[in-house]
Amino acid sequence: MLQQDFRVLTINPGSTTTKIAVFDGDKLFLEKKIEHKVQDLKGFGKATDQYEYRLNLIRAALNEAGISLNSLSAVVGRGGLLKPLPGGTFEVNEQMVDDLLQRPATDHASNLGAVIAYHLAQELDIPAFIVDPVVVDEYENVARISGYPALERQSRSHALNMKAVAHKVAHDLGKSYHNCKMVVAHLGSGFSVSIHVGGRMVDTTNPNDEGPFSIERGGDLPVTQLVSFVWDKFQAGYSLEQLQTMLSKESGLYAYLGTKDLRVAERKANEGDKKADLVLTAMAYQVAKAIGAMATVAAGEIDCIILTGGVANSKRITDDIARRVQFLAPVVVVPGEEELPALAEGALRVLRQQEKAKEYK
């Protein structure tokens, strides 16, 4: 089979969207973002309960585009919250799906990627893959220390997009990713700020636990106040699941302004809403602080700072971050995400026998 004959479906589930793309070899054939209304998702207990709902929408989108499922060579999904894994392409197997359904480290939309890919691929008798999952762990041991022995820092991040964008920017700079030192900030519904040294992501903020607050997550929170807050909520009858949802899906911009749409928040600020203006300024301020902290890992010797993700489409946010950190290194803005092409590239390397898929055990 010729390289261009490999047709790959890529699936990237987010908290309120499912992004899909079909690639014929390296060429993008179809790209579509399926929006999910908050009320449509409220009936599901956890993210992976949504897999049939989202899979049916994917089928409908492909049918509408005139793409036959039987024309696919492979399906590749965004990797979820599995055990820590090295970077690379993994074939999805029953054990991986069972772990995501029964033992996910955290409830998150990314857990849907492998599950949807697996079920569709099983039906079509083709392989399913994940690439550079959320749990890519390339930490130095010093980065694991938190300050309390029972609470080790965990490497969970938007690794797929950050690594793909870092490779792209390094190429644009005429360098190899493996020879660069970069701070990369992924700004989506959650924010990850990472430091890349010698081709490895040696530290990153975990968007569910730390770092800047984002569209829907709380980021760093005052610890003693948080303990008291959680205790009061337990006393009032809140469950652990309700509290986790509050802190990971109903915090950040959403908690302050009642919207997860950055455009709405910016419109409010532009119309004179002082609270909206302050919250947006604080969001950029916290990202800049996290970038500065990551730069210290490389003793301040970094080639560039990259701002990526959906929020990087906001000139207000990126300009505000850049003015605070550009003394460290040049700031490169790569709006949106490179995740769908990165997923396809990982699958194609395996299909073309340029590398072997790793086995999940």
Secondary structure as the mmCIF struct_conf table of DSSP 4:
data_model
#
loop_
_struct_conf.conf_type_id
_struct_conf.id
_struct_conf.beg_label_comp_id
_struct_conf.beg_label_asym_id
_struct_conf.beg_label_seq_id
_struct_conf.end_label_comp_id
_struct_conf.end_label_asym_id
_struct_conf.end_label_seq_id
HELX_RH_3T_P HELX_RH_3T_P1 GLN A 3 ASP A 5
STRN STRN1 ARG A 7 PRO A 13
BEND BEND1 SER A 15 THR A 16
STRN STRN2 THR A 17 ASP A 24
TURN_TY1_P TURN_TY1_P1 GLY A 25 ASP A 26
STRN STRN3 LYS A 27 GLU A 35
HELX_RH_AL_P HELX_RH_AL_P1 VAL A 38 LEU A 41
TURN_TY1_P TURN_TY1_P2 LYS A 42 GLY A 43
BEND BEND2 GLY A 45 LYS A 46
HELX_RH_3T_P HELX_RH_3T_P2 ALA A 47 GLN A 50
HELX_RH_AL_P HELX_RH_AL_P2 TYR A 51 GLU A 64
TURN_TY1_P TURN_TY1_P3 ALA A 65 GLY A 66
HELX_RH_3T_P HELX_RH_3T_P3 LEU A 69 SER A 71
BEND BEND3 SER A 73 SER A 73
STRN STRN4 ALA A 74 ARG A 78
BEND BEND4 LEU A 81 LEU A 81
BEND BEND5 LYS A 83 LYS A 83
STRN STRN5 LEU A 85 LEU A 85
BEND BEND6 GLY A 87 GLY A 88
STRN STRN6 THR A 89 GLU A 91
HELX_RH_AL_P HELX_RH_AL_P3 GLU A 94 GLN A 102
BEND BEND7 ALA A 105 THR A 106
TURN_TY1_P TURN_TY1_P4 ALA A 109 SER A 110
HELX_RH_AL_P HELX_RH_AL_P4 ASN A 111 LEU A 124
TURN_TY1_P TURN_TY1_P5 ASP A 125 ASP A 125
STRN STRN7 ALA A 128 VAL A 131
BEND BEND8 ASP A 132 ASP A 132
TURN_TY1_P TURN_TY1_P6 VAL A 134 VAL A 135
STRN STRN8 VAL A 136 VAL A 136
HELX_RH_3T_P HELX_RH_3T_P4 ASN A 141 ARG A 144
BEND BEND9 GLY A 147 TYR A 148
TURN_TY1_P TURN_TY1_P7 PRO A 149 ALA A 150
BEND BEND10 LEU A 151 LEU A 151
BEND BEND11 SER A 157 SER A 157
HELX_RH_AL_P HELX_RH_AL_P5 ALA A 159 ASP A 172
TURN_TY1_P TURN_TY1_P8 LEU A 173 GLY A 174
BEND BEND12 LYS A 175 LYS A 175
HELX_RH_3T_P HELX_RH_3T_P5 TYR A 177 ASN A 179
STRN STRN9 LYS A 181 LEU A 187
BEND BEND13 GLY A 188 GLY A 190
STRN STRN10 PHE A 191 VAL A 197
TURN_TY1_P TURN_TY1_P9 GLY A 198 GLY A 199
STRN STRN11 ARG A 200 THR A 204
TURN_TY1_P TURN_TY1_P10 PRO A 207 ASP A 209
BEND BEND14 GLU A 210 PRO A 212
BEND BEND15 ILE A 215 GLU A 216
BEND BEND16 ASP A 220 ASP A 220
HELX_RH_AL_P HELX_RH_AL_P6 VAL A 223 GLN A 235
TURN_TY1_P TURN_TY1_P11 ALA A 236 GLY A 237
HELX_RH_AL_P HELX_RH_AL_P7 LEU A 240 LYS A 249
BEND BEND17 GLU A 250 GLU A 250
HELX_RH_AL_P HELX_RH_AL_P8 GLY A 252 LEU A 257
BEND BEND18 GLY A 258 GLY A 258
BEND BEND19 LYS A 260 LYS A 260
HELX_RH_AL_P HELX_RH_AL_P9 LEU A 262 ASN A 270
TURN_TY1_P TURN_TY1_P12 GLU A 271 GLY A 272
HELX_RH_AL_P HELX_RH_AL_P10 LYS A 274 ALA A 295
HELX_RH_3T_P HELX_RH_3T_P6 THR A 296 ALA A 298
TURN_TY1_P TURN_TY1_P13 ALA A 299 GLY A 300
BEND BEND20 ASP A 303 ASP A 303
STRN STRN12 CYS A 304 GLY A 309
HELX_RH_3T_P HELX_RH_3T_P7 GLY A 310 ASN A 313
HELX_RH_AL_P HELX_RH_AL_P11 LYS A 315 VAL A 325
TURN_TY1_P TURN_TY1_P14 GLN A 326 LEU A 328
BEND BEND21 ALA A 329 ALA A 329
STRN STRN13 VAL A 331 PRO A 335
STRN STRN14 GLY A 336 GLY A 336
HELX_RH_AL_P HELX_RH_AL_P12 GLU A 339 LEU A 351
TURN_TY1_P TURN_TY1_P15 ARG A 352 GLN A 353
BEND BEND22 GLN A 354 GLU A 355
HELX_LH_PP_P HELX_LH_PP_P1 LYS A 356 ALA A 357
STRN STRN15 LYS A 358 GLU A 359
HELX_LH_PP_P HELX_LH_PP_P2 TYR A 360 TYR A 360
#
